[in-house]
Structures are given as structure tokens and as C-alpha cells.
């Protein structure tokens, strides 16, 4: 018999091996901006589905030198245009998480931190950012922007190749 639970045992083993552990301390909206340039007239006209242009970026930074805290932010920029090209809306948002990274024996190496902060944590933050964008566009009087899942590993590979 073992008195500890499996999670504590695995976490303890990972820490003993020097593997970093990340914990999301907080998730929050860092910034949000929504512009509907043609309002109110745009809402009086019959509505077609907007053509969307969507950009996604990941930003990670250490809160302070030597700190175990990192801020990871998903930055979304979405433009909706009418079929004729008229701008219907522009949404810019940054959805962030404050992450505590712990590793036995000090600071984790950059090659260990990078995939955690640019792939793993963004995947955990993504549902919150996706919901915020959908709510913003719906509340602005448009069909909600429903984003598909994002492969953050492929995004990071593309970023490195550029």
C-alpha cells in the first residue's frame, strides 16, 4: 500500500529528476479592443457572413530577472470584412496567464522552458482566448468567430523557420 496519490508521486518523481513543473497561477484578459467602424448603419443593412482575417501570436516573458514567474499571452487580431471589402469589425485581444515554473536545482534551461512556455501553456490558455473572441464578436452584433484548435507546436516550428 502507498499512502500518497499517483499525482503527488509522479510530480515528486519529475521534480527529483530535475524536470520543470509549471502551474498556472492566474488567467486574465490583459487587453481588449473592439471597433465596429460602420456602426450603427452597418447593423441596418442585411448581413452576409463576414470574411475573416485572423492572426495569432504567442508572447512569453519572465516577470522579473531570476523570478520563477512568467507571463504567457495569446495575442489575437481578427478583422471581419463584408464581401465588398468594407470593414465590419476589428478585434484585438491579449489573453494571458501568469505561470510559476519550478525546477529542482535552480533555473530550467532555455531549451526546456521554450516548449513549455510557447507550446504547452498556450494550449491551456487557448480555450479562454477563443471564448473571449467569440463573445466579443457576438456581442457586437455579428456571428461569433469560432476558432478551430491550434497546433502550437506547428506554430512554433513555423516561427523558428521564419
Secondary structure, 3 states (H helix, E strand, C coil): CCCCCHHHHHHHHHHHCCCCEEEEEEEEEEEEEEECCCCCHHHHCCCCCCEEEEEEEEEEEECCCCCCEEEEEEEEEEEEECCCCCEEEEEEEEEEEEEEEECCCCCCCHHHHHHHHHHHHHHHHHHHHHHHHHHHHHHCCCCCCCCCCCCHHHHHHHHHHC
